[in-house]
């Protein structure tokens, strides 16, 4: 059994907790509860025919007052950057967090999740912004924790990326 620590990074209220709850427990709640500190969940899954336990570290949302502590990244095998498609400033937070995480994790694999894909009519993040990040080599996926769109796919993809890094 392979164990991997995965950290959820992003601004406040982008859906980090909702994505984890949807992936681990298949539930979604409309109620917003601020994460205080870190909440850890785990889920076992098969990735490329191998059993993997993902230890999911759901961190508090970053804002002007609460900055993410790099020490939370120690020992992580991969991470998700989560942005809210309806709030353009959250992509800037994700980009800042990626710089810090890359320096702390020895370039661990990551995926940028643009959450709330069920609300595309209200999106503020331009497709060109996402295209530029993809051209830099970023993996970008559109998710909806509410409708469970691409949630399992995102965790599977990160699992594959972590295995490839180990084998490469």
Backbone as CSV, one residue per row, in Angstrom:
resi,resn,N_x,N_y,N_z,CA_x,CA_y,CA_z,C_x,C_y,C_z
1,UNK,0.850,-1.187,0.000,0.000,0.000,0.000,0.890,1.244,0.000
2,UNK,0.638,2.108,-0.943,1.379,3.359,-1.059,0.589,4.436,-0.323
3,UNK,1.270,5.216,0.520,0.631,6.338,1.211,1.183,7.636,0.651
4,UNK,0.280,8.564,0.370,0.676,9.857,-0.181,-0.034,10.976,0.567
5,UNK,0.739,11.981,0.948,0.179,13.187,1.560,-0.109,14.185,0.448
6,UNK,-1.350,14.659,0.417,-1.783,15.631,-0.581,-2.342,16.834,0.165
7,UNK,-1.916,18.021,-0.237,-2.355,19.243,0.428,-3.288,20.016,-0.504
8,UNK,-4.379,20.523,0.078,-5.349,21.351,-0.641,-5.019,22.810,-0.342
9,UNK,-4.673,23.575,-1.369,-4.286,24.975,-1.198,-5.226,25.878,-1.979
10,UNK,-5.483,27.062,-1.454,-6.291,28.034,-2.173,-6.809,29.109,-1.248
11,UNK,-7.455,30.099,-1.836,-8.062,31.188,-1.076,-9.231,30.639,-0.254
12,UNK,-9.780,31.483,0.611,-10.938,31.061,1.397,-12.152,30.899,0.480
13,UNK,-13.014,29.961,0.817,-14.313,29.753,0.149,-14.220,29.400,-1.334
14,UNK,-13.140,28.721,-1.742,-13.043,28.281,-3.141,-13.595,26.871,-3.337
15,UNK,-13.784,26.138,-2.226,-14.351,24.794,-2.319,-13.390,23.673,-1.981
16,UNK,-12.301,23.976,-1.292,-11.329,22.927,-0.937,-11.986,21.843,-0.088
17,UNK,-12.667,22.257,0.969,-13.330,21.295,1.858,-14.426,20.550,1.115
18,UNK,-15.183,21.248,0.282,-16.263,20.602,-0.474,-15.717,19.551,-1.432
19,UNK,-14.591,19.826,-2.065,-13.978,18.840,-2.962,-13.548,17.598,-2.189
20,UNK,-12.920,17.803,-1.024,-12.487,16.667,-0.206,-13.696,15.870,0.267
21,UNK,-14.732,16.556,0.750,-15.918,15.856,1.246,-16.612,15.077,0.127
22,UNK,-16.651,15.649,-1.060,-17.261,14.957,-2.196,-16.443,13.716,-2.559
23,UNK,-15.126,13.850,-2.582,-14.249,12.741,-2.946,-14.266,11.633,-1.895
24,UNK,-14.158,11.993,-0.625,-14.030,11.003,0.447,-15.379,10.424,0.855
25,UNK,-16.389,11.294,0.991,-17.671,10.859,1.565,-18.857,10.945,0.600
26,UNK,-18.639,11.409,-0.618,-19.708,11.593,-1.613,-20.827,12.485,-1.090
27,UNK,-20.450,13.566,-0.401,-21.454,14.512,0.091,-21.060,15.933,-0.284
28,UNK,-22.077,16.788,-0.383,-21.877,18.213,-0.617,-22.845,18.963,0.273
29,UNK,-22.364,19.996,0.922,-23.214,20.821,1.774,-23.181,22.256,1.274
30,UNK,-24.352,22.899,1.236,-24.439,24.306,0.843,-23.909,25.220,1.946
31,UNK,-23.824,24.702,3.177,-23.375,25.519,4.310,-21.876,25.753,4.205
32,UNK,-21.481,27.005,4.365,-20.051,27.323,4.347,-19.525,27.337,5.769
33,UNK,-18.531,26.511,6.026,-17.863,26.484,7.321,-16.386,26.743,7.086
34,UNK,-15.865,27.757,7.732,-14.450,28.074,7.592,-13.610,26.977,8.227
35,UNK,-12.593,26.528,7.512,-11.659,25.553,8.077,-10.701,26.300,8.994
36,UNK,-10.565,25.807,10.202,-9.629,26.381,11.165,-8.413,25.457,11.207
37,UNK,-7.255,25.989,10.868,-6.045,25.162,10.881,-6.038,24.182,9.728
38,UNK,-6.006,22.895,10.062,-5.960,21.854,9.033,-6.879,20.707,9.440
39,UNK,-7.576,20.147,8.456,-8.410,18.963,8.679,-7.835,17.871,7.785
40,UNK,-7.650,16.682,8.350,-7.044,15.588,7.588,-8.059,14.472,7.379
41,UNK,-8.255,14.098,6.123,-9.098,12.964,5.748,-8.225,11.988,4.980
42,UNK,-8.715,10.770,4.817,-7.976,9.824,3.982,-8.946,9.006,3.155
43,UNK,-8.436,8.546,2.023,-9.227,7.678,1.156,-8.287,6.727,0.439
44,UNK,-8.731,5.469,0.353,-7.984,4.463,-0.400,-8.581,4.367,-1.793
45,UNK,-7.716,4.232,-2.786,-8.174,4.070,-4.156,-7.127,3.311,-4.954
46,UNK,-7.532,2.860,-6.116,-6.623,2.176,-7.033,-6.142,3.191,-8.068
47,UNK,-4.826,3.269,-8.226,-4.231,4.154,-9.219,-3.267,3.315,-10.047
48,UNK,-3.554,3.203,-11.327,-2.716,2.389,-12.225,-2.497,0.984,-11.668
49,UNK,-3.553,0.392,-11.099,-3.471,-0.970,-10.581,-2.778,-1.101,-9.234
50,UNK,-2.431,0.010,-8.607,-1.776,-0.025,-7.298,-2.688,0.601,-6.247
51,UNK,-2.706,-0.019,-5.060,-3.480,0.559,-3.959,-2.753,1.773,-3.419
52,UNK,-3.505,2.855,-3.248,-2.927,4.087,-2.725,-3.845,4.641,-1.647
53,UNK,-3.254,5.070,-0.543,-3.993,5.802,0.477,-3.596,7.258,0.355
54,UNK,-4.585,8.096,0.103,-4.334,9.529,0.030,-4.674,10.143,1.380
55,UNK,-3.693,10.788,1.983,-3.889,11.558,3.203,-4.115,12.997,2.748
56,UNK,-5.349,13.469,2.885,-5.734,14.764,2.331,-5.697,15.835,3.412
57,UNK,-4.791,16.765,3.278,-4.642,17.872,4.219,-5.408,19.063,3.664
58,UNK,-6.541,19.343,4.276,-7.405,20.451,3.876,-7.034,21.649,4.751
59,UNK,-6.291,22.602,4.179,-5.814,23.757,4.941,-6.831,24.886,4.929
60,UNK,-6.733,25.736,5.935,-7.546,26.950,5.982,-7.289,27.762,4.718
61,UNK,-8.278,28.552,4.327,-8.133,29.373,3.130,-7.208,30.542,3.362
62,UNK,-6.431,30.852,2.359,-5.504,31.978,2.449,-6.235,33.259,2.106
63,UNK,-5.947,34.301,2.881,-6.445,35.639,2.569,-5.396,36.641,3.035
64,UNK,-5.756,37.914,3.068,-4.796,38.944,3.456,-4.294,38.812,4.881
65,UNK,-5.051,38.142,5.735,-4.677,38.013,7.145,-4.049,36.661,7.457
66,UNK,-4.509,35.628,6.795,-4.027,34.269,7.066,-3.162,33.802,5.895
67,UNK,-1.888,33.663,6.136,-0.976,33.160,5.110,-0.653,31.699,5.402
68,UNK,-0.534,30.913,4.351,-0.255,29.490,4.502,1.167,29.294,5.028
69,UNK,1.301,28.409,5.992,2.622,28.109,6.552,3.304,27.053,5.679
70,UNK,4.498,27.354,5.172,5.204,26.372,4.337,5.410,25.030,5.040
71,UNK,5.459,25.025,6.367,5.692,23.767,7.094,4.583,22.745,6.841
72,UNK,3.373,23.202,6.481,2.291,22.262,6.170,2.617,21.416,4.938
73,UNK,3.521,21.906,4.099,3.848,21.210,2.854,4.890,20.111,3.045
74,UNK,5.582,20.111,4.178,6.656,19.137,4.404,6.102,17.718,4.309
75,UNK,6.754,16.900,3.521,6.347,15.509,3.363,5.234,15.279,2.364
76,UNK,4.774,16.342,1.701,3.679,16.147,0.745,4.217,15.600,-0.569
77,UNK,3.426,14.719,-1.165,3.789,14.094,-2.440,3.171,14.814,-3.621
78,UNK,2.153,15.632,-3.350,1.458,16.366,-4.388,0.486,17.329,-3.745
79,UNK,-0.075,18.201,-4.567,-1.035,19.158,-4.015,-1.980,19.657,-5.098
80,UNK,-3.114,20.143,-4.614,-4.092,20.798,-5.470,-4.075,22.281,-5.160
81,UNK,-4.080,23.094,-6.183,-4.345,24.519,-6.059,-5.796,24.681,-6.471
82,UNK,-6.610,25.262,-5.613,-8.032,25.389,-5.915,-8.378,26.866,-6.056
83,UNK,-9.043,27.198,-7.149,-9.537,28.549,-7.384,-11.032,28.466,-7.652
84,UNK,-11.715,29.566,-7.431,-13.156,29.671,-7.650,-13.356,30.406,-8.970
85,UNK,-13.942,29.732,-9.938,-14.144,30.334,-11.247,-14.945,31.620,-11.225
86,UNK,-15.730,31.840,-10.169,-16.558,33.046,-10.082,-15.837,34.206,-9.395
87,UNK,-14.588,33.986,-8.960,-13.813,35.041,-8.277,-12.399,35.076,-8.851
88,UNK,-12.149,36.040,-9.735,-10.873,36.081,-10.460,-9.669,36.228,-9.542
89,UNK,-9.829,36.886,-8.405,-8.678,37.076,-7.508,-8.159,35.755,-6.953
90,UNK,-8.991,34.716,-6.953,-8.555,33.435,-6.386,-7.511,32.743,-7.265
91,UNK,-7.467,33.080,-8.545,-6.437,32.495,-9.408,-5.078,33.105,-9.066
92,UNK,-5.061,34.388,-8.720,-3.807,35.036,-8.314,-3.285,34.421,-7.020
93,UNK,-4.187,34.146,-6.083,-3.791,33.483,-4.836,-3.193,32.120,-5.147
94,UNK,-3.829,31.378,-6.055,-3.334,30.042,-6.420,-1.936,30.124,-7.033
95,UNK,-1.698,31.121,-7.866,-0.383,31.279,-8.499,0.680,31.581,-7.441
96,UNK,0.351,32.455,-6.492,1.282,32.763,-5.393,1.575,31.510,-4.569
97,UNK,0.533,30.752,-4.258,0.709,29.542,-3.453,1.564,28.512,-4.181
98,UNK,1.437,28.446,-5.501,2.233,27.488,-6.268,3.718,27.807,-6.162
99,UNK,4.054,29.093,-6.206,5.469,29.488,-6.080,6.038,29.001,-4.752
100,UNK,5.295,29.225,-3.681,5.744,28.811,-2.356,5.811,27.293,-2.265
101,UNK,4.778,26.621,-2.756,4.721,25.160,-2.653,5.840,24.502,-3.454
102,UNK,6.131,25.017,-4.635,7.189,24.432,-5.472,8.533,24.490,-4.757
103,UNK,8.777,25.575,-4.056,10.045,25.725,-3.338,10.121,24.800,-2.128
104,UNK,8.975,24.505,-1.530,8.933,23.706,-0.301,8.872,22.210,-0.575
105,UNK,8.344,21.808,-1.728,8.064,20.388,-1.980,8.997,19.735,-2.994
106,UNK,10.049,20.406,-3.396,10.936,19.829,-4.403,10.159,19.519,-5.687
107,UNK,9.344,20.492,-6.087,8.550,20.397,-7.319,7.639,19.176,-7.375
108,UNK,6.895,18.956,-6.311,5.897,17.877,-6.286,4.837,18.147,-7.354
109,UNK,4.229,17.092,-7.897,3.164,17.279,-8.885,1.978,18.033,-8.278
110,UNK,1.325,18.821,-9.114,0.141,19.552,-8.658,-0.835,19.710,-9.809
111,UNK,-2.075,19.977,-9.439,-3.128,20.265,-10.415,-3.856,21.513,-9.946
112,UNK,-4.112,22.425,-10.878,-4.948,23.588,-10.606,-6.391,23.192,-10.888
113,UNK,-7.224,23.251,-9.857,-8.646,22.961,-10.007,-9.414,24.278,-10.016
114,UNK,-10.133,24.528,-11.106,-11.023,25.683,-11.147,-12.390,25.135,-10.768
115,UNK,-12.777,25.409,-9.539,-13.995,24.832,-8.977,-15.207,25.704,-9.316
116,UNK,-16.361,25.128,-9.117,-17.661,25.759,-9.374,-17.948,25.835,-10.874
117,UNK,-17.587,24.764,-11.588,-17.827,24.729,-13.036,-19.315,24.673,-13.365
118,UNK,-20.153,24.454,-12.345,-21.598,24.502,-12.558,-22.100,25.947,-12.654
119,UNK,-21.234,26.914,-12.400,-21.622,28.329,-12.419,-20.875,29.103,-13.507
120,UNK,-20.619,28.463,-14.653,-19.787,29.102,-15.684,-20.368,30.423,-16.179
121,UNK,-21.682,30.610,-16.105,-22.260,31.886,-16.549,-21.822,33.041,-15.653
122,UNK,-21.326,32.744,-14.460,-20.851,33.774,-13.518,-19.327,33.821,-13.430
123,UNK,-18.639,33.122,-14.322,-17.181,33.036,-14.207,-16.511,34.369,-14.491
124,UNK,-15.427,34.600,-13.744,-14.603,35.794,-13.925,-13.208,35.440,-14.438
125,UNK,-12.852,34.167,-14.424,-11.511,33.763,-14.868,-11.541,33.553,-16.379
126,UNK,-10.686,34.300,-17.065,-10.660,34.250,-18.531,-10.010,32.958,-19.015
127,UNK,-10.556,32.356,-20.072,-9.948,31.152,-20.641,-8.484,31.369,-21.037
128,UNK,-8.139,32.602,-21.447,-6.754,32.900,-21.840,-5.800,32.725,-20.657
129,UNK,-6.268,33.079,-19.460,-5.447,32.926,-18.254,-5.114,31.458,-18.038
130,UNK,-6.110,30.605,-18.186,-5.901,29.166,-17.992,-5.006,28.596,-19.085
131,UNK,-5.186,29.071,-20.305,-4.357,28.611,-21.421,-2.882,28.954,-21.185
132,UNK,-2.614,30.159,-20.677,-1.225,30.559,-20.392,-0.604,29.640,-19.344
133,UNK,-1.376,29.284,-18.325,-0.858,28.387,-17.289,-0.595,26.995,-17.866
134,UNK,-1.500,26.521,-18.734,-1.294,25.218,-19.374,-0.046,25.247,-20.255
135,UNK,0.199,26.362,-20.914,1.391,26.487,-21.757,2.668,26.472,-20.925
136,UNK,2.558,26.838,-19.642,3.702,26.760,-18.718,3.885,25.350,-18.173
137,UNK,2.989,24.431,-18.552,3.099,23.050,-18.089,2.161,22.689,-16.948
138,UNK,1.291,23.613,-16.569,0.339,23.328,-15.496,-0.765,22.408,-16.005
139,UNK,-1.199,21.484,-15.153,-2.396,20.694,-15.428,-3.566,21.455,-14.817
140,UNK,-4.566,21.761,-15.639,-5.726,22.536,-15.193,-6.973,21.700,-15.434
141,UNK,-7.811,21.592,-14.411,-9.066,20.851,-14.545,-10.209,21.699,-13.998
142,UNK,-11.362,21.613,-14.652,-12.560,22.309,-14.195,-13.406,21.329,-13.400
143,UNK,-13.762,21.716,-12.168,-14.499,20.818,-11.278,-15.741,21.498,-10.723
144,UNK,-16.654,20.673,-10.254,-17.787,21.147,-9.458,-17.969,20.165,-8.315
145,UNK,-17.642,20.614,-7.107,-17.872,19.767,-5.934,-19.370,19.552,-5.749
146,UNK,-20.156,20.571,-6.054,-21.610,20.491,-5.869,-22.223,19.385,-6.728
147,UNK,-21.843,19.335,-8.003,-22.416,18.348,-8.927,-21.522,17.124,-9.115
148,UNK,-20.423,17.066,-8.372,-19.458,15.967,-8.470,-18.938,15.804,-9.907
149,UNK,-18.572,16.924,-10.517,-18.035,16.904,-11.880,-16.513,16.925,-11.829
150,UNK,-15.893,15.897,-12.349,-14.437,15.772,-12.477,-13.706,15.692,-11.133
151,UNK,-14.420,15.469,-10.042,-13.777,15.413,-8.724,-12.926,14.151,-8.615
152,UNK,-13.528,12.979,-8.816,-12.761,11.733,-8.744,-11.655,11.708,-9.791
153,UNK,-11.947,12.238,-10.984,-10.947,12.282,-12.057,-9.720,13.084,-11.625
154,UNK,-9.951,14.186,-10.921,-8.837,15.030,-10.484,-7.933,14.283,-9.508
155,UNK,-8.528,13.590,-8.541,-7.721,12.853,-7.567,-6.994,11.679,-8.235
156,UNK,-7.661,11.010,-9.169,-7.006,9.933,-9.921,-5.811,10.470,-10.705
157,UNK,-6.024,11.599,-11.368,-4.961,12.203,-12.187,-3.763,12.567,-11.319
158,UNK,-4.004,13.179,-10.154,-2.884,13.531,-9.282,-2.183,12.269,-8.783
159,UNK,-2.954,11.226,-8.485,-2.354,9.949,-8.086,-1.427,9.415,-9.165
160,UNK,-1.867,9.472,-10.423,-1.033,9.022,-11.542,0.226,9.872,-11.670
161,UNK,0.077,11.179,-11.514,1.230,12.076,-11.622,2.257,11.782,-10.523
162,UNK,1.783,11.476,-9.317,2.702,11.166,-8.213,3.431,9.851,-8.471
163,UNK,2.715,8.851,-8.998,3.369,7.577,-9.323,4.409,7.764,-10.425
164,UNK,4.076,8.555,-11.439,5.018,8.812,-12.534,6.273,9.501,-12.020
165,UNK,6.109,10.442,-11.083,7.287,11.125,-10.528,8.163,10.131,-9.770
166,UNK,7.532,9.217,-9.019,8.298,8.198,-8.280,9.056,7.271,-9.219
167,UNK,8.429,6.943,-10.359,9.030,5.988,-11.293,9.934,6.655,-12.321
168,UNK,9.850,7.984,-12.407,10.602,8.674,-13.443,11.887,9.190,-12.936
